[in-house]
């Protein structure tokens, strides 16, 4: 009987170490995905010798055992759950929000790429909706879920990307004026900024937001099928793949070019999370170059073993690099 109890205790301990949760996530290198298999442009100009790749990370809830090994692995980041999933939001809601941000990054990429080629691409939306005010945000009691933000400091905003770009351009601690539609009434509120939870040094108002009812009016069909990949960080690479398919030239120069970075209507490339893991995912694919947002460059360098990093701050930086590539 004693042996049986001992075996049961050992089994229970093993199960706890393997399957219980710790309140931490592990961020590991994910995959590098060939964008020519994901993006389909109706008026494709021709085949290319090289490829553009989007890169992903894998986020995994950590059991005690996984947490132990994660802490020992230099390429794995350990993050508190509260720094990944906002307090008060369950994992399912968070994933839905990430899917919405992915959809928005795709629409933005279509607009930016087509405008780069001279097409008129009108966009409309009903504004930027507040989904949740984060706990301890300075916006508590000022903004509420369901508020629709239509302007920042007098400038009309249609997209979450536009709002975030304006806020992040301010010094931390500075206030922003927001035009808000609440219960059918327009009002102006002032919100102090604080530091961004994932990007120290960047200003934020710490609210979760989504664009409300927007679609670009495209001159022809562009399909992007990403499966379960979510989040906004593939924006730059979507733009480059769309341009490459529409341009009779091969923008890749015959190389395998991976990269990451959000992009806004002003063509500015924004920082992302998990850059070290994305560099490693690109190296596993044997990519030649990795396009990295300027603000992630120093961190990305710490993960490089073989790939060549190309820091870029705008779409023009990326296109300039590609145009100067020696063709294979």
C-alpha positions as protocol buffer text, in pm:
chain_id: "A"
residue {
  index: 1
  type: UNK
  ca { x: 0 y: 0 z: 0 }
}
residue {
  index: 2
  type: UNK
  ca { x: 281 y: 239 z: 91 }
}
residue {
  index: 3
  type: UNK
  ca { x: 451 y: 172 z: -244 }
}
residue {
  index: 4
  type: UNK
  ca { x: 125 y: 241 z: -423 }
}
residue {
  index: 5
  type: UNK
  ca { x: 80 y: 571 z: -242 }
}
residue {
  index: 6
  type: UNK
  ca { x: 438 y: 668 z: -318 }
}
residue {
  index: 7
  type: UNK
  ca { x: 391 y: 588 z: -688 }
}
residue {
  index: 8
  type: UNK
  ca { x: 68 y: 788 z: -689 }
}
residue {
  index: 9
  type: UNK
  ca { x: 243 y: 1087 z: -525 }
}
residue {
  index: 10
  type: UNK
  ca { x: 527 y: 1074 z: -778 }
}
residue {
  index: 11
  type: UNK
  ca { x: 277 y: 1057 z: -1066 }
}
residue {
  index: 12
  type: UNK
  ca { x: 81 y: 1351 z: -923 }
}
residue {
  index: 13
  type: UNK
  ca { x: 399 y: 1555 z: -884 }
}
residue {
  index: 14
  type: UNK
  ca { x: 503 y: 1473 z: -1240 }
}
residue {
  index: 15
  type: UNK
  ca { x: 161 y: 1573 z: -1371 }
}
residue {
  index: 16
  type: UNK
  ca { x: 179 y: 1903 z: -1180 }
}
residue {
  index: 17
  type: UNK
  ca { x: 524 y: 1981 z: -1319 }
}
residue {
  index: 18
  type: UNK
  ca { x: 413 y: 1901 z: -1674 }
}
residue {
  index: 19
  type: UNK
  ca { x: 57 y: 2030 z: -1693 }
}
residue {
  index: 20
  type: UNK
  ca { x: -13 y: 2292 z: -1426 }
}
residue {
  index: 21
  type: UNK
  ca { x: 16 y: 2658 z: -1525 }
}
residue {
  index: 22
  type: UNK
  ca { x: 251 y: 2918 z: -1376 }
}
residue {
  index: 23
  type: UNK
  ca { x: 116 y: 3250 z: -1501 }
}
residue {
  index: 24
  type: UNK
  ca { x: 400 y: 3278 z: -1753 }
}
residue {
  index: 25
  type: UNK
  ca { x: 423 y: 3242 z: -2129 }
}
residue {
  index: 26
  type: UNK
  ca { x: 723 y: 3116 z: -2325 }
}
residue {
  index: 27
  type: UNK
  ca { x: 801 y: 3294 z: -2650 }
}
residue {
  index: 28
  type: UNK
  ca { x: 991 y: 3068 z: -2891 }
}
residue {
  index: 29
  type: UNK
  ca { x: 1100 y: 3096 z: -3255 }
}
residue {
  index: 30
  type: UNK
  ca { x: 811 y: 3006 z: -3484 }
}
residue {
  index: 31
  type: UNK
  ca { x: 819 y: 2959 z: -3859 }
}
residue {
  index: 32
  type: UNK
  ca { x: 915 y: 3145 z: -4176 }
}
residue {
  index: 33
  type: UNK
  ca { x: 635 y: 3138 z: -4434 }
}
residue {
  index: 34
  type: UNK
  ca { x: 686 y: 3192 z: -4807 }
}
residue {
  index: 35
  type: UNK
  ca { x: 451 y: 3480 z: -4888 }
}
residue {
  index: 36
  type: UNK
  ca { x: 403 y: 3373 z: -5250 }
}
residue {
  index: 37
  type: UNK
  ca { x: 196 y: 3086 z: -5108 }
}
residue {
  index: 38
  type: UNK
  ca { x: -8 y: 3319 z: -4886 }
}
residue {
  index: 39
  type: UNK
  ca { x: -71 y: 3624 z: -5106 }
}
residue {
  index: 40
  type: UNK
  ca { x: -255 y: 3598 z: -5438 }
}
residue {
  index: 41
  type: UNK
  ca { x: -283 y: 3907 z: -5658 }
}
residue {
  index: 42
  type: UNK
  ca { x: -529 y: 3897 z: -5946 }
}
residue {
  index: 43
  type: UNK
  ca { x: -299 y: 4085 z: -6184 }
}
residue {
  index: 44
  type: UNK
  ca { x: 22 y: 3900 z: -6102 }
}
residue {
  index: 45
  type: UNK
  ca { x: 303 y: 4004 z: -6337 }
}
residue {
  index: 46
  type: UNK
  ca { x: 516 y: 3687 z: -6337 }
}
residue {
  index: 47
  type: UNK
  ca { x: 727 y: 3438 z: -6144 }
}
residue {
  index: 48
  type: UNK
  ca { x: 1021 y: 3536 z: -5923 }
}
residue {
  index: 49
  type: UNK
  ca { x: 1349 y: 3360 z: -5846 }
}
residue {
  index: 50
  type: UNK
  ca { x: 1359 y: 3458 z: -5478 }
}
residue {
  index: 51
  type: UNK
  ca { x: 1100 y: 3482 z: -5202 }
}
residue {
  index: 52
  type: UNK
  ca { x: 974 y: 3713 z: -4930 }
}
residue {
  index: 53
  type: UNK
  ca { x: 896 y: 3553 z: -4593 }
}
residue {
  index: 54
  type: UNK
  ca { x: 689 y: 3654 z: -4295 }
}
residue {
  index: 55
  type: UNK
  ca { x: 817 y: 3515 z: -3966 }
}
residue {
  index: 56
  type: UNK
  ca { x: 629 y: 3411 z: -3655 }
}
residue {
  index: 57
  type: UNK
  ca { x: 683 y: 3335 z: -3290 }
}
residue {
  index: 58
  type: UNK
  ca { x: 517 y: 3065 z: -3082 }
}
residue {
  index: 59
  type: UNK
  ca { x: 361 y: 3164 z: -2749 }
}
residue {
  index: 60
  type: UNK
  ca { x: 304 y: 2881 z: -2505 }
}
residue {
  index: 61
  type: UNK
  ca { x: 159 y: 2873 z: -2153 }
}
residue {
  index: 62
  type: UNK
  ca { x: 439 y: 2752 z: -1927 }
}
residue {
  index: 63
  type: UNK
  ca { x: 409 y: 2462 z: -1688 }
}
residue {
  index: 64
  type: UNK
  ca { x: 670 y: 2453 z: -1408 }
}
residue {
  index: 65
  type: UNK
  ca { x: 883 y: 2211 z: -1610 }
}
residue {
  index: 66
  type: UNK
  ca { x: 859 y: 2416 z: -1930 }
}
residue {
  index: 67
  type: UNK
  ca { x: 931 y: 2733 z: -1734 }
}
residue {
  index: 68
  type: UNK
  ca { x: 1251 y: 2578 z: -1594 }
}
residue {
  index: 69
  type: UNK
  ca { x: 1381 y: 2478 z: -1936 }
}
residue {
  index: 70
  type: UNK
  ca { x: 1265 y: 2808 z: -2088 }
}
residue {
  index: 71
  type: UNK
  ca { x: 1472 y: 3002 z: -1836 }
}
residue {
  index: 72
  type: UNK
  ca { x: 1776 y: 2800 z: -1942 }
}
residue {
  index: 73
  type: UNK
  ca { x: 1729 y: 2861 z: -2316 }
}
residue {
  index: 74
  type: UNK
  ca { x: 1884 y: 3195 z: -2424 }
}
residue {
  index: 75
  type: UNK
  ca { x: 1658 y: 3230 z: -2731 }
}
residue {
  index: 76
  type: UNK
  ca { x: 1335 y: 3180 z: -2533 }
}
residue {
  index: 77
  type: UNK
  ca { x: 1171 y: 3481 z: -2365 }
}
residue {
  index: 78
  type: UNK
  ca { x: 970 y: 3429 z: -2047 }
}
residue {
  index: 79
  type: UNK
  ca { x: 684 y: 3677 z: -2009 }
}
residue {
  index: 80
  type: UNK
  ca { x: 428 y: 3725 z: -1736 }
}
residue {
  index: 81
  type: UNK
  ca { x: 80 y: 3642 z: -1860 }
}
residue {
  index: 82
  type: UNK
  ca { x: -37 y: 3992 z: -1760 }
}
residue {
  index: 83
  type: UNK
  ca { x: 219 y: 4142 z: -2000 }
}
residue {
  index: 84
  type: UNK
  ca { x: 83 y: 3933 z: -2286 }
}
residue {
  index: 85
  type: UNK
  ca { x: -291 y: 3912 z: -2218 }
}
residue {
  index: 86
  type: UNK
  ca { x: -433 y: 4233 z: -2069 }
}
residue {
  index: 87
  type: UNK
  ca { x: -582 y: 4190 z: -1720 }
}
residue {
  index: 88
  type: UNK
  ca { x: -958 y: 4135 z: -1739 }
}
residue {
  index: 89
  type: UNK
  ca { x: -940 y: 3982 z: -2088 }
}
residue {
  index: 90
  type: UNK
  ca { x: -946 y: 3608 z: -2133 }
}
residue {
  index: 91
  type: UNK
  ca { x: -721 y: 3428 z: -2380 }
}
residue {
  index: 92
  type: UNK
  ca { x: -1004 y: 3371 z: -2627 }
}
residue {
  index: 93
  type: UNK
  ca { x: -1090 y: 3742 z: -2642 }
}
residue {
  index: 94
  type: UNK
  ca { x: -722 y: 3830 z: -2679 }
}
residue {
  index: 95
  type: UNK
  ca { x: -683 y: 3591 z: -2972 }
}
residue {
  index: 96
  type: UNK
  ca { x: -988 y: 3741 z: -3141 }
}
residue {
  index: 97
  type: UNK
  ca { x: -833 y: 4087 z: -3106 }
}
residue {
  index: 98
  type: UNK
  ca { x: -507 y: 3961 z: -3259 }
}
residue {
  index: 99
  type: UNK
  ca { x: -703 y: 3821 z: -3553 }
}
residue {
  index: 100
  type: UNK
  ca { x: -867 y: 4161 z: -3604 }
}
residue {
  index: 101
  type: UNK
  ca { x: -525 y: 4329 z: -3599 }
}
residue {
  index: 102
  type: UNK
  ca { x: -400 y: 4080 z: -3858 }
}
residue {
  index: 103
  type: UNK
  ca { x: -697 y: 4161 z: -4082 }
}
residue {
  index: 104
  type: UNK
  ca { x: -626 y: 4531 z: -4044 }
}
residue {
  index: 105
  type: UNK
  ca { x: -257 y: 4484 z: -4131 }
}
residue {
  index: 106
  type: UNK
  ca { x: -361 y: 4301 z: -4448 }
}
residue {
  index: 107
  type: UNK
  ca { x: -599 y: 4577 z: -4553 }
}
residue {
  index: 108
  type: UNK
  ca { x: -335 y: 4841 z: -4479 }
}
residue {
  index: 109
  type: UNK
  ca { x: -80 y: 4651 z: -4687 }
}
residue {
  index: 110
  type: UNK
  ca { x: -316 y: 4637 z: -4985 }
}
residue {
  index: 111
  type: UNK
  ca { x: -380 y: 5011 z: -4966 }
}
residue {
  index: 112
  type: UNK
  ca { x: -12 y: 5105 z: -4924 }
}
residue {
  index: 113
  type: UNK
  ca { x: 113 y: 4877 z: -5202 }
}
residue {
  index: 114
  type: UNK
  ca { x: -149 y: 4991 z: -5453 }
}
residue {
  index: 115
  type: UNK
  ca { x: -98 y: 5359 z: -5371 }
}
residue {
  index: 116
  type: UNK
  ca { x: 277 y: 5305 z: -5419 }
}
residue {
  index: 117
  type: UNK
  ca { x: 196 y: 5194 z: -5774 }
}
residue {
  index: 118
  type: UNK
  ca { x: -26 y: 5495 z: -5841 }
}
residue {
  index: 119
  type: UNK
  ca { x: -372 y: 5349 z: -5780 }
}
residue {
  index: 120
  type: UNK
  ca { x: -648 y: 5546 z: -5612 }
}
residue {
  index: 121
  type: UNK
  ca { x: -759 y: 5341 z: -5311 }
}
residue {
  index: 122
  type: UNK
  ca { x: -1024 y: 5512 z: -5098 }
}
residue {
  index: 123
  type: UNK
  ca { x: -1082 y: 5389 z: -4744 }
}
residue {
  index: 124
  type: UNK
  ca { x: -1360 y: 5456 z: -4497 }
}
residue {
  index: 125
  type: UNK
  ca { x: -1434 y: 5353 z: -4140 }
}
residue {
  index: 126
  type: UNK
  ca { x: -1655 y: 5444 z: -3848 }
}
residue {
  index: 127
  type: UNK
  ca { x: -1357 y: 5527 z: -3628 }
}
residue {
  index: 128
  type: UNK
  ca { x: -1150 y: 5346 z: -3368 }
}
residue {
  index: 129
  type: UNK
  ca { x: -1346 y: 5162 z: -3099 }
}
residue {
  index: 130
  type: UNK
  ca { x: -1222 y: 5116 z: -2742 }
}
residue {
  index: 131
  type: UNK
  ca { x: -1246 y: 4745 z: -2659 }
}
residue {
  index: 132
  type: UNK
  ca { x: -1103 y: 4759 z: -2308 }
}
residue {
  index: 133
  type: UNK
  ca { x: -933 y: 5006 z: -2075 }
}
residue {
  index: 134
  type: UNK
  ca { x: -639 y: 4831 z: -1911 }
}
residue {
  index: 135
  type: UNK
  ca { x: -627 y: 4807 z: -1535 }
}
residue {
  index: 136
  type: UNK
  ca { x: -431 y: 5097 z: -1380 }
}
residue {
  index: 137
  type: UNK
  ca { x: -439 y: 5286 z: -1712 }
}
residue {
  index: 138
  type: UNK
  ca { x: -447 y: 5664 z: -1673 }
}
residue {
  index: 139
  type: UNK
  ca { x: -744 y: 5653 z: -1914 }
}
residue {
  index: 140
  type: UNK
  ca { x: -961 y: 5480 z: -1650 }
}
residue {
  index: 141
  type: UNK
  ca { x: -1271 y: 5690 z: -1589 }
}
residue {
  index: 142
  type: UNK
  ca { x: -1197 y: 5896 z: -1902 }
}
residue {
  index: 143
  type: UNK
  ca { x: -1243 y: 5637 z: -2177 }
}
residue {
  index: 144
  type: UNK
  ca { x: -1487 y: 5345 z: -2166 }
}
residue {
  index: 145
  type: UNK
  ca { x: -1545 y: 5029 z: -2372 }
}
residue {
  index: 146
  type: UNK
  ca { x: -1766 y: 5117 z: -2668 }
}
residue {
  index: 147
  type: UNK
  ca { x: -1624 y: 5470 z: -2705 }
}
residue {
  index: 148
  type: UNK
  ca { x: -1543 y: 5549 z: -3067 }
}
residue {
  index: 149
  type: UNK
  ca { x: -1237 y: 5771 z: -3115 }
}
residue {
  index: 150
  type: UNK
  ca { x: -1267 y: 5978 z: -3432 }
}
residue {
  index: 151
  type: UNK
  ca { x: -978 y: 6227 z: -3394 }
}
residue {
  index: 152
  type: UNK
  ca { x: -653 y: 6280 z: -3202 }
}
residue {
  index: 153
  type: UNK
  ca { x: -542 y: 6639 z: -3134 }
}
residue {
  index: 154
  type: UNK
  ca { x: -782 y: 6755 z: -3404 }
}
residue {
  index: 155
  type: UNK
  ca { x: -660 y: 6507 z: -3667 }
}
residue {
  index: 156
  type: UNK
  ca { x: -921 y: 6262 z: -3794 }
}
residue {
  index: 157
  type: UNK
  ca { x: -824 y: 5897 z: -3752 }
}
residue {
  index: 158
  type: UNK
  ca { x: -978 y: 5604 z: -3934 }
}
residue {
  index: 159
  type: UNK
  ca { x: -751 y: 5320 z: -3822 }
}
residue {
  index: 160
  type: UNK
  ca { x: -597 y: 5188 z: -3500 }
}
residue {
  index: 161
  type: UNK
  ca { x: -260 y: 5217 z: -3668 }
}
residue {
  index: 162
  type: UNK
  ca { x: -305 y: 5592 z: -3716 }
}
residue {
  index: 163
  type: UNK
  ca { x: -408 y: 5647 z: -3355 }
}
residue {
  index: 164
  type: UNK
  ca { x: -115 y: 5447 z: -3217 }
}
residue {
  index: 165
  type: UNK
  ca { x: 131 y: 5626 z: -3444 }
}
residue {
  index: 166
  type: UNK
  ca { x: 21 y: 5969 z: -3319 }
}
residue {
  index: 167
  type: UNK
  ca { x: 26 y: 5865 z: -2952 }
}
residue {
  index: 168
  type: UNK
  ca { x: 366 y: 5692 z: -2979 }
}
residue {
  index: 169
  type: UNK
  ca { x: 518 y: 6000 z: -3142 }
}
residue {
  index: 170
  type: UNK
  ca { x: 465 y: 6194 z: -2816 }
}
residue {
  index: 171
  type: UNK
  ca { x: 694 y: 6200 z: -2514 }
}
residue {
  index: 172
  type: UNK
  ca { x: 580 y: 5970 z: -2233 }
}
residue {
  index: 173
  type: UNK
  ca { x: 367 y: 6170 z: -1990 }
}
residue {
  index: 174
  type: UNK
  ca { x: 234 y: 6420 z: -2243 }
}
residue {
  index: 175
  type: UNK
  ca { x: -144 y: 6441 z: -2283 }
}
residue {
  index: 176
  type: UNK
  ca { x: -345 y: 6382 z: -2599 }
}
residue {
  index: 177
  type: UNK
  ca { x: -685 y: 6528 z: -2692 }
}
residue {
  index: 178
  type: UNK
  ca { x: -932 y: 6272 z: -2824 }
}
residue {
  index: 179
  type: UNK
  ca { x: -1258 y: 6336 z: -3004 }
}
residue {
  index: 180
  type: UNK
  ca { x: -1493 y: 6062 z: -2883 }
}
residue {
  index: 181
  type: UNK
  ca { x: -1838 y: 5945 z: -2984 }
}
residue {
  index: 182
  type: UNK
  ca { x: -2015 y: 5798 z: -2680 }
}
residue {
  index: 183
  type: UNK
  ca { x: -2380 y: 5688 z: -2687 }
}
residue {
  index: 184
  type: UNK
  ca { x: -2434 y: 5897 z: -2999 }
}
residue {
  index: 185
  type: UNK
  ca { x: -2287 y: 6214 z: -2843 }
}
residue {
  index: 186
  type: UNK
  ca { x: -1960 y: 6377 z: -2943 }
}
residue {
  index: 187
  type: UNK
  ca { x: -1724 y: 6493 z: -2671 }
}
residue {
  index: 188
  type: UNK
  ca { x: -1359 y: 6585 z: -2629 }
}
residue {
  index: 189
  type: UNK
  ca { x: -1146 y: 6425 z: -2357 }
}
residue {
  index: 190
  type: UNK
  ca { x: -784 y: 6466 z: -2252 }
}
residue {
  index: 191
  type: UNK
  ca { x: -584 y: 6156 z: -2166 }
}
residue {
  index: 192
  type: UNK
  ca { x: -232 y: 6149 z: -2015 }
}
residue {
  index: 193
  type: UNK
  ca { x: 10 y: 5907 z: -2180 }
}
residue {
  index: 194
  type: UNK
  ca { x: 223 y: 5657 z: -1996 }
}
residue {
  index: 195
  type: UNK
  ca { x: 493 y: 5410 z: -2101 }
}
residue {
  index: 196
  type: UNK
  ca { x: 402 y: 5125 z: -2337 }
}
residue {
  index: 197
  type: UNK
  ca { x: 397 y: 4784 z: -2163 }
}
residue {
  index: 198
  type: UNK
  ca { x: 599 y: 4608 z: -2437 }
}
residue {
  index: 199
  type: UNK
  ca { x: 799 y: 4897 z: -2581 }
}
residue {
  index: 200
  type: UNK
  ca { x: 959 y: 5095 z: -2296 }
}
residue {
  index: 201
  type: UNK
  ca { x: 1023 y: 5453 z: -2396 }
}
residue {
  index: 202
  type: UNK
  ca { x: 717 y: 5464 z: -2622 }
}
residue {
  index: 203
  type: UNK
  ca { x: 405 y: 5651 z: -2514 }
}
residue {
  index: 204
  type: UNK
  ca { x: 72 y: 5473 z: -2477 }
}
residue {
  index: 205
  type: UNK
  ca { x: -273 y: 5536 z: -2332 }
}
residue {
  index: 206
  type: UNK
  ca { x: -307 y: 5166 z: -2244 }
}
residue {
  index: 207
  type: UNK
  ca { x: -641 y: 5090 z: -2402 }
}
residue {
  index: 208
  type: UNK
  ca { x: -718 y: 4804 z: -2638 }
}
residue {
  index: 209
  type: UNK
  ca { x: -867 y: 4930 z: -2962 }
}
residue {
  index: 210
  type: UNK
  ca { x: -997 y: 4807 z: -3296 }
}
residue {
  index: 211
  type: UNK
  ca { x: -1093 y: 4977 z: -3619 }
}
residue {
  index: 212
  type: UNK
  ca { x: -1469 y: 4985 z: -3663 }
}
residue {
  index: 213
  type: UNK
  ca { x: -1609 y: 4876 z: -4000 }
}
residue {
  index: 214
  type: UNK
  ca { x: -1343 y: 4960 z: -4256 }
}
residue {
  index: 215
  type: UNK
  ca { x: -1259 y: 4819 z: -4597 }
}
residue {
  index: 216
  type: UNK
  ca { x: -1043 y: 4956 z: -4878 }
}
residue {
  index: 217
  type: UNK
  ca { x: -1204 y: 4986 z: -5218 }
}
residue {
  index: 218
  type: UNK
  ca { x: -961 y: 4788 z: -5436 }
}
residue {
  index: 219
  type: UNK
  ca { x: -932 y: 4808 z: -5818 }
}
residue {
  index: 220
  type: UNK
  ca { x: -882 y: 4428 z: -5833 }
}
residue {
  index: 221
  type: UNK
  ca { x: -872 y: 4126 z: -5605 }
}
residue {
  index: 222
  type: UNK
  ca { x: -590 y: 4062 z: -5357 }
}
residue {
  index: 223
  type: UNK
  ca { x: -628 y: 3757 z: -5133 }
}
residue {
  index: 224
  type: UNK
  ca { x: -419 y: 3691 z: -4822 }
}
residue {
  index: 225
  type: UNK
  ca { x: -465 y: 3355 z: -4646 }
}
residue {
  index: 226
  type: UNK
  ca { x: -265 y: 3330 z: -4323 }
}
residue {
  index: 227
  type: UNK
  ca { x: -434 y: 3041 z: -4147 }
}
residue {
  index: 228
  type: UNK
  ca { x: -392 y: 3077 z: -3771 }
}
residue {
  index: 229
  type: UNK
  ca { x: -121 y: 3347 z: -3782 }
}
residue {
  index: 230
  type: UNK
  ca { x: -241 y: 3664 z: -3609 }
}
residue {
  index: 231
  type: UNK
  ca { x: -121 y: 4007 z: -3499 }
}
residue {
  index: 232
  type: UNK
  ca { x: -11 y: 4317 z: -3693 }
}
residue {
  index: 233
  type: UNK
  ca { x: 363 y: 4257 z: -3739 }
}
residue {
  index: 234
  type: UNK
  ca { x: 363 y: 4121 z: -4097 }
}
residue {
  index: 235
  type: UNK
  ca { x: 242 y: 4449 z: -4250 }
}
residue {
  index: 236
  type: UNK
  ca { x: 571 y: 4544 z: -4416 }
}
residue {
  index: 237
  type: UNK
  ca { x: 622 y: 4200 z: -4569 }
}
residue {
  index: 238
  type: UNK
  ca { x: 266 y: 4190 z: -4706 }
}
residue {
  index: 239
  type: UNK
  ca { x: 333 y: 4521 z: -4883 }
}
residue {
  index: 240
  type: UNK
  ca { x: 655 y: 4393 z: -5039 }
}
residue {
  index: 241
  type: UNK
  ca { x: 495 y: 4068 z: -5158 }
}
residue {
  index: 242
  type: UNK
  ca { x: 202 y: 4252 z: -5319 }
}
residue {
  index: 243
  type: UNK
  ca { x: 443 y: 4491 z: -5493 }
}
residue {
  index: 244
  type: UNK
  ca { x: 658 y: 4201 z: -5607 }
}
residue {
  index: 245
  type: UNK
  ca { x: 365 y: 4019 z: -5763 }
}
residue {
  index: 246
  type: UNK
  ca { x: 250 y: 4331 z: -5947 }
}
residue {
  index: 247
  type: UNK
  ca { x: 598 y: 4433 z: -6066 }
}
residue {
  index: 248
  type: UNK
  ca { x: 741 y: 4250 z: -6369 }
}
residue {
  index: 249
  type: UNK
  ca { x: 1084 y: 4283 z: -6205 }
}
residue {
  index: 250
  type: UNK
  ca { x: 1188 y: 4045 z: -5928 }
}
residue {
  index: 251
  type: UNK
  ca { x: 1220 y: 4269 z: -5622 }
}
residue {
  index: 252
  type: UNK
  ca { x: 1385 y: 3985 z: -5428 }
}
residue {
  index: 253
  type: UNK
  ca { x: 1684 y: 3979 z: -5665 }
}
residue {
  index: 254
  type: UNK
  ca { x: 1674 y: 3601 z: -5637 }
}
residue {
  index: 255
  type: UNK
  ca { x: 1735 y: 3603 z: -5259 }
}
residue {
  index: 256
  type: UNK
  ca { x: 1535 y: 3470 z: -4966 }
}
residue {
  index: 257
  type: UNK
  ca { x: 1432 y: 3783 z: -4775 }
}
residue {
  index: 258
  type: UNK
  ca { x: 1254 y: 3759 z: -4441 }
}
residue {
  index: 259
  type: UNK
  ca { x: 1139 y: 4045 z: -4227 }
}
residue {
  index: 260
  type: UNK
  ca { x: 895 y: 4192 z: -3981 }
}
residue {
  index: 261
  type: UNK
  ca { x: 741 y: 4524 z: -3884 }
}
residue {
  index: 262
  type: UNK
  ca { x: 408 y: 4699 z: -3870 }
}
residue {
  index: 263
  type: UNK
  ca { x: 342 y: 4968 z: -4130 }
}
residue {
  index: 264
  type: UNK
  ca { x: 106 y: 5264 z: -4132 }
}
residue {
  index: 265
  type: UNK
  ca { x: -48 y: 5481 z: -4403 }
}
residue {
  index: 266
  type: UNK
  ca { x: 248 y: 5721 z: -4372 }
}
residue {
  index: 267
  type: UNK
  ca { x: 468 y: 5423 z: -4475 }
}
residue {
  index: 268
  type: UNK
  ca { x: 651 y: 5425 z: -4143 }
}
residue {
  index: 269
  type: UNK
  ca { x: 765 y: 5084 z: -4015 }
}
residue {
  index: 270
  type: UNK
  ca { x: 691 y: 5023 z: -3648 }
}
residue {
  index: 271
  type: UNK
  ca { x: 858 y: 4803 z: -3384 }
}
residue {
  index: 272
  type: UNK
  ca { x: 730 y: 4459 z: -3290 }
}
residue {
  index: 273
  type: UNK
  ca { x: 774 y: 4202 z: -3014 }
}
residue {
  index: 274
  type: UNK
  ca { x: 965 y: 3876 z: -3030 }
}
residue {
  index: 275
  type: UNK
  ca { x: 1227 y: 4001 z: -3273 }
}
residue {
  index: 276
  type: UNK
  ca { x: 1505 y: 3769 z: -3149 }
}
residue {
  index: 277
  type: UNK
  ca { x: 1285 y: 3465 z: -3201 }
}
residue {
  index: 278
  type: UNK
  ca { x: 1187 y: 3588 z: -3548 }
}
residue {
  index: 279
  type: UNK
  ca { x: 1551 y: 3628 z: -3648 }
}
residue {
  index: 280
  type: UNK
  ca { x: 1613 y: 3265 z: -3550 }
}
residue {
  index: 281
  type: UNK
  ca { x: 1305 y: 3148 z: -3741 }
}
residue {
  index: 282
  type: UNK
  ca { x: 1441 y: 3323 z: -4052 }
}
residue {
  index: 283
  type: UNK
  ca { x: 1781 y: 3162 z: -4003 }
}
residue {
  index: 284
  type: UNK
  ca { x: 1620 y: 2817 z: -3977 }
}
residue {
  index: 285
  type: UNK
  ca { x: 1471 y: 2886 z: -4324 }
}
residue {
  index: 286
  type: UNK
  ca { x: 1820 y: 2983 z: -4445 }
}
residue {
  index: 287
  type: UNK
  ca { x: 1706 y: 3330 z: -4543 }
}
residue {
  index: 288
  type: UNK
  ca { x: 1977 y: 3563 z: -4675 }
}
residue {
  index: 289
  type: UNK
  ca { x: 1846 y: 3892 z: -4534 }
}
residue {
  index: 290
  type: UNK
  ca { x: 1618 y: 4003 z: -4251 }
}
residue {
  index: 291
  type: UNK
  ca { x: 1439 y: 4339 z: -4271 }
}
residue {
  index: 292
  type: UNK
  ca { x: 1404 y: 4469 z: -3915 }
}
residue {
  index: 293
  type: UNK
  ca { x: 1242 y: 4787 z: -3779 }
}
residue {
  index: 294
  type: UNK
  ca { x: 1500 y: 5043 z: -3672 }
}
residue {
  index: 295
  type: UNK
  ca { x: 1377 y: 5034 z: -3314 }
}
residue {
  index: 296
  type: UNK
  ca { x: 1427 y: 4657 z: -3293 }
}
residue {
  index: 297
  type: UNK
  ca { x: 1771 y: 4655 z: -3458 }
}
residue {
  index: 298
  type: UNK
  ca { x: 1991 y: 4647 z: -3146 }
}
residue {
  index: 299
  type: UNK
  ca { x: 1788 y: 4365 z: -2991 }
}
residue {
  index: 300
  type: UNK
  ca { x: 1783 y: 4171 z: -3320 }
}
residue {
  index: 301
  type: UNK
  ca { x: 2165 y: 4182 z: -3338 }
}
residue {
  index: 302
  type: UNK
  ca { x: 2186 y: 3973 z: -3021 }
}
residue {
  index: 303
  type: UNK
  ca { x: 2019 y: 3676 z: -3194 }
}
residue {
  index: 304
  type: UNK
  ca { x: 2210 y: 3680 z: -3525 }
}
residue {
  index: 305
  type: UNK
  ca { x: 2430 y: 3383 z: -3615 }
}
residue {
  index: 306
  type: UNK
  ca { x: 2440 y: 3394 z: -3995 }
}
residue {
  index: 307
  type: UNK
  ca { x: 2170 y: 3616 z: -4145 }
}
residue {
  index: 308
  type: UNK
  ca { x: 2231 y: 3976 z: -4260 }
}
residue {
  index: 309
  type: UNK
  ca { x: 2015 y: 4232 z: -4081 }
}
residue {
  index: 310
  type: UNK
  ca { x: 1878 y: 4528 z: -4276 }
}
residue {
  index: 311
  type: UNK
  ca { x: 1740 y: 4803 z: -4047 }
}
residue {
  index: 312
  type: UNK
  ca { x: 1451 y: 4997 z: -4204 }
}
residue {
  index: 313
  type: UNK
  ca { x: 1244 y: 5287 z: -4077 }
}
residue {
  index: 314
  type: UNK
  ca { x: 1015 y: 5339 z: -4375 }
}
residue {
  index: 315
  type: UNK
  ca { x: 891 y: 5154 z: -4680 }
}
residue {
  index: 316
  type: UNK
  ca { x: 1127 y: 5369 z: -4888 }
}
residue {
  index: 317
  type: UNK
  ca { x: 1422 y: 5231 z: -4688 }
}
residue {
  index: 318
  type: UNK
  ca { x: 1315 y: 4876 z: -4770 }
}
residue {
  index: 319
  type: UNK
  ca { x: 1259 y: 4951 z: -5141 }
}
residue {
  index: 320
  type: UNK
  ca { x: 1594 y: 5130 z: -5163 }
}
residue {
  index: 321
  type: UNK
  ca { x: 1771 y: 4827 z: -5018 }
}
residue {
  index: 322
  type: UNK
  ca { x: 1596 y: 4595 z: -5265 }
}
residue {
  index: 323
  type: UNK
  ca { x: 1675 y: 4813 z: -5564 }
}
residue {
  index: 324
  type: UNK
  ca { x: 2046 y: 4808 z: -5473 }
}
residue {
  index: 325
  type: UNK
  ca { x: 2065 y: 4431 z: -5435 }
}
residue {
  index: 326
  type: UNK
  ca { x: 2305 y: 4261 z: -5674 }
}
residue {
  index: 327
  type: UNK
  ca { x: 2089 y: 4015 z: -5867 }
}
residue {
  index: 328
  type: UNK
  ca { x: 2169 y: 3648 z: -5838 }
}
